[in-house]
């Protein structure tokens, strides 16, 4: 888990203040990935 968190930090996708949170770049990456996941789910459902 530590390695994954470090990688997200290196990419500038998370920041840590009191707890971890997404940066604006992290929010954009999350949104882009969510679109790809939604597309893949639709394709799987369609067979």
Beta strands, then each sheet from edge to edge (+ up, - down):
strand 1: 14-16
strand 2: 20-22
sheet 1: 1+ 2-
end
